[in-house]
Amino acid sequence: MSKYGPDVWIQNNRQSEAMLSRLQKLAQEQNEKIEAVNRERKFHQQNTAYELNALSTQWKELCLKNMDIHASCTKLEMQISEMKREAEERGWNLDANIENGSLVHLQD
């Protein structure tokens, strides 16, 4: 052992250092890949955030527009009901055919 011991020890150290160097290089490459994936993910998340915010704003605007349309429809339905009531009070037959542009009065 005293004859070959130091040489074997040195050779083993060199092999260990070479292996360590290869493993450190692989670890560095993996870290670079991880960083690239994280940068790409962050980029996509930021772009998606802008798109989501735009879509959310658009959705809110459309909801408000739908509420306005619904309110207008309800108002029109109330006006139609009121007009029908007034027509009935005046004796107008709204279900009859319109002749010469005038309404036909109900027969008493």
Buried (B, 14 or more C-beta within 10 A) or exposed (E): EEEEEEEEEEEEEEEEEEEEEEEEEEEEEEEEEEEEEEEEEEEEEEEEEEEEEEEEEEEEEEEEEEEEEEEEEEEEEEEEEEEEEEBEEEEBEEEEEEEEEEBBEEEE
